[in-house]
Amino acid sequence: MTEAPAVLTRPVATARTPAVTATGGSPARRPRTVTVTTGLLFPVLSLAGALALWSAVSWFVLSPERQFLLPPPNRVLTQSLLDWKHLSPMLEALAVTARVALVGFVVAVLVGVGTGVLMSRAKWIERIIYPYAVVLQVIPILAIVPLIGLWFGYGMTARTLVCVLIAAFPIITNTHFGLQSVDHGLHELFTLGRASRWDRLVKLELRAALPAVLTGIRTASGLVVVGAIIGDMFFAKGEPGIGTLLDVFRSRLQSEDLIAAIVIASLFGVAVFSAFGILSRLLVGSWHASGHKS
């Protein structure tokens, strides 16, 4: 008898033995440097494209006497952002806006989480509170600005109230949703353990609802900056905020300073939103899918 020829086989990747690449690593996990580089590449390219389009409109679409409508980026940079006489008042005004946004944000978190918890305690409480929360959200804030000024004056209190009205709704809805979405099996375990209502709320519901609550807080962190800027524009008593300067620059046709102030305010809003995104991943990243970046 002749022996059967040996068959050369290639190792097959299975669920138990993942395939190995030529470099010896798993293809399912990309190097962190590659991920970071890819994540930065697209924003940089999009920014370069936006600046190129901006420059093209300024130089080739607008005539020289109409360039005040959209001054080119280099003029905004040299005549405003890099000129300390122009930049210093903007930073001082931004500090005022940031202070108002911080106070409004803290109040919005307390009101939003408290209202969401209260709504989750009983259906009749939800039916009473929720319609008014929706009404406050859908009414344009500019429509009630005169009423806010009449009741609370035109200073810091009115600005803070605008922040709270804009930012509280996403916290309320996300807190309520998170508390209502707790697994029923966990509720039954707490019932078997004869846990009190307070223990159930603190040790189970709030912890399980934390990802949803943080999502609402993160959304509100961006909205509260918008609210602070709107408050600056319409309630100008006291120290001027960045929104006050935006209105002044607009009325004086100082386009370079106007665009520079918009850029500074936008960067501030992005920084606040990103900071709360990082905080959310730190708090829930180890045990919830929302804390992991793909």
C-alpha positions in Angstrom: 0.0 0.0 0.0 1.1 3.5 -0.7 0.8 6.2 1.9 -1.6 9.1 1.3 0.3 12.2 0.4 0.6 14.7 3.2 -1.8 17.7 2.8 -0.4 21.0 3.7 -3.0 23.0 5.6 -3.2 26.6 6.6 -4.1 27.6 10.1 -7.7 28.7 10.2 -8.8 31.4 12.5 -11.7 30.3 14.7 -13.6 32.0 17.4 -11.3 30.5 20.0 -8.0 31.2 18.1 -8.2 34.7 16.4 -6.3 35.2 13.2 -2.9 36.7 13.5 -1.6 39.3 11.1 1.9 39.5 9.6 3.0 41.7 12.4 1.8 39.3 15.0 -1.2 41.4 16.2 -4.9 40.9 16.1 -6.6 42.6 13.2 -9.6 43.4 15.5 -7.5 46.0 17.4 -5.9 48.9 15.6 -2.9 50.7 17.1 -3.9 53.6 19.2 -1.7 56.0 17.2 -3.4 55.1 14.0 -6.8 55.7 15.6 -5.8 59.1 16.9 -4.2 60.1 13.6 -7.3 59.1 11.7 -9.5 60.9 14.2 -7.5 64.2 13.8 -7.1 63.9 10.0 -10.7 64.5 9.0 -11.3 67.6 11.2 -8.0 69.1 10.0 -9.0 68.5 6.4 -12.5 69.9 6.9 -11.1 73.0 8.6 -8.6 73.5 5.7 -11.4 73.2 3.2 -13.6 75.6 5.1 -10.8 78.2 5.3 -10.1 77.8 1.6 -13.8 78.3 0.7 -14.0 81.3 3.1 -10.9 82.9 1.4 -12.2 82.2 -2.0 -15.5 84.0 -1.3 -13.8 86.9 0.3 -11.3 87.5 -2.5 -13.1 86.3 -5.6 -16.8 86.7 -5.0 -17.0 89.9 -2.9 -15.7 93.2 -4.4 -13.2 95.1 -2.3 -15.8 97.6 -1.0 -18.0 94.7 0.1 -15.4 92.7 1.8 -16.6 94.0 5.2 -19.4 91.5 4.9 -16.9 88.6 5.1 -13.3 89.7 5.7 -10.7 87.0 4.7 -9.3 84.8 7.4 -5.8 86.3 7.5 -7.3 89.8 8.2 -9.4 88.3 11.1 -6.3 86.7 12.5 -3.9 89.7 12.2 -6.3 92.5 13.0 -8.3 90.9 15.8 -7.2 87.5 17.2 -3.5 88.4 17.3 -4.0 92.0 18.4 -4.1 92.1 22.2 -6.1 95.4 22.2 -8.9 93.7 20.4 -8.5 90.3 22.0 -8.3 91.4 25.6 -11.9 92.8 25.8 -13.2 89.6 24.2 -11.5 87.3 26.8 -12.7 89.5 29.6 -16.3 89.3 28.2 -15.9 85.5 27.7 -15.0 85.2 31.4 -18.3 86.9 32.3 -20.2 84.6 30.0 -18.5 81.6 31.4 -19.4 82.6 35.0 -23.0 83.0 34.0 -23.0 79.7 32.1 -21.5 77.9 35.1 -24.1 79.2 37.6 -26.9 78.5 35.1 -25.5 75.0 34.5 -25.4 74.1 38.2 -28.9 75.3 38.7 -30.1 73.5 35.5 -28.5 70.2 36.7 -30.1 70.5 40.2 -33.5 71.4 38.7 -33.3 68.9 35.9 -32.2 65.8 37.9 -34.6 66.7 40.8 -37.5 67.1 38.4 -36.7 63.9 36.6 -36.5 62.0 39.8 -39.8 63.5 41.0 -41.5 62.5 37.8 -40.3 58.9 38.1 -41.9 58.5 41.6 -45.5 58.5 40.4 -47.4 58.7 37.2 -49.7 61.5 38.3 -46.7 63.7 39.1 -45.3 63.0 35.6 -48.6 64.0 34.0 -48.6 67.3 35.9 -45.0 68.3 35.4 -44.1 67.0 31.9 -46.5 69.2 29.8 -45.0 72.3 31.4 -41.5 71.1 30.7 -42.4 70.6 27.1 -44.0 74.0 26.9 -40.9 75.7 28.2 -38.8 73.8 25.6 -40.9 74.6 22.6 -41.6 78.3 23.3 -38.9 80.4 21.6 -36.8 81.9 24.4 -36.8 85.2 22.5 -40.6 85.3 22.9 -40.4 85.4 26.7 -37.3 87.6 27.0 -39.5 90.8 27.6 -41.3 88.9 30.4 -38.1 87.7 32.0 -36.7 91.3 31.9 -39.9 92.7 33.4 -39.9 90.2 36.3 -36.2 89.7 37.1 -34.6 92.8 35.7 -31.9 93.0 33.1 -28.8 91.8 35.0 -27.2 88.5 35.9 -30.3 86.9 37.3 -32.1 87.2 34.0 -29.1 85.8 32.1 -28.9 82.9 34.5 -32.6 82.2 34.1 -32.2 82.0 30.3 -29.5 79.4 30.7 -31.7 77.3 33.0 -34.7 77.5 30.7 -32.6 76.4 27.7 -30.6 73.7 29.4 -32.9 72.0 31.9 -35.2 70.1 29.5 -32.6 67.5 28.2 -31.6 66.8 31.7 -35.2 66.3 32.8 -36.1 63.9 29.9 -32.9 61.9 30.1 -33.0 61.5 33.9 -36.7 60.4 33.7 -35.9 58.0 30.8 -32.9 56.5 32.6 -34.9 55.9 35.8 -37.8 54.3 34.0 -35.4 52.0 32.0 -33.9 50.2 35.0 -34.1 46.4 34.6 -37.2 44.9 36.3 -35.2 41.9 37.5 -33.0 44.2 39.5 -36.1 45.8 41.0 -37.3 42.4 42.1 -34.0 41.7 43.8 -34.3 44.9 45.8 -37.9 43.9 46.6 -36.7 40.5 47.9 -34.1 42.3 50.0 -36.8 44.6 51.4 -34.9 47.7 50.4 -36.4 51.0 51.3 -37.5 53.5 48.6 -34.5 55.6 49.3 -32.0 52.7 49.0 -33.7 51.6 45.8 -33.4 55.1 44.4 -29.8 55.7 45.4 -28.2 52.3 45.1 -30.1 51.0 42.1 -32.0 53.5 40.0 -29.6 56.5 40.0 -26.6 54.3 39.4 -28.3 52.4 36.5 -29.6 55.7 35.0 -26.2 57.4 35.2 -25.3 57.0 31.5 -28.6 58.6 30.5 -28.3 61.3 33.0 -24.8 62.1 31.8 -26.0 62.3 28.2 -28.6 64.9 29.2 -26.0 66.8 31.2 -23.6 66.7 28.3 -26.2 68.1 25.9 -27.1 70.8 28.4 -23.5 71.8 28.8 -23.5 72.9 25.2 -27.0 74.6 25.4 -26.1 76.5 28.5 -23.3 78.4 26.6 -25.9 79.3 24.0 -28.2 80.5 26.7 -25.5 82.6 28.3 -24.7 84.3 25.0 -28.4 85.0 24.3 -28.7 86.4 27.8 -25.7 88.7 27.2 -27.3 90.1 24.0 -30.7 91.0 25.6 -29.8 91.7 29.2 -26.9 94.1 29.0 -26.9 95.5 32.5 -23.8 94.8 34.5 -20.5 93.5 33.1 -20.7 92.9 29.3 -20.4 89.3 28.2 -19.3 87.9 24.8 -22.9 88.2 23.5 -22.9 91.9 24.4 -19.7 92.4 22.4 -21.2 90.5 19.4 -24.1 92.9 19.4 -21.8 95.9 19.6 -19.5 94.7 16.8 -22.5 94.0 14.6 -23.9 97.5 15.1 -20.5 99.1 14.4 -19.8 96.9 11.3 -16.6 95.6 12.9 -16.6 92.4 10.9 -13.1 91.2 11.9 -13.9 91.6 15.6 -17.4 90.1 15.1 -16.0 86.9 13.4 -13.2 86.7 16.0 -15.7 86.9 18.9 -17.9 84.2 17.2 -14.8 82.0 16.9 -13.9 82.4 20.5 -17.4 81.7 21.7 -17.6 78.6 19.5 -14.3 77.3 20.8 -15.5 77.8 24.3 -18.7 75.9 23.6 -16.8 73.0 22.0 -14.4 72.9 24.9 -17.2 72.7 27.5 -19.0 70.0 25.5 -15.8 68.0 25.0 -14.9 68.2 28.7 -18.2 66.7 29.7 -17.8 64.0 27.1 -14.5 63.0 28.7 -16.1 63.1 32.1 -18.9 60.9 30.9 -16.4 58.3 29.6 -14.4 58.4 32.8 -17.5 57.8 35.0 -19.2 55.0 33.0 -16.4 53.8 30.7 -15.5 50.8 32.8 -19.0 49.3 32.9 -21.2 50.7 30.2 -21.0 50.6 26.5 -21.6 54.4 26.2 -18.2 55.0 27.8 -16.2 53.2 25.2 -15.1 54.9 22.0 -15.3 52.9 18.8 
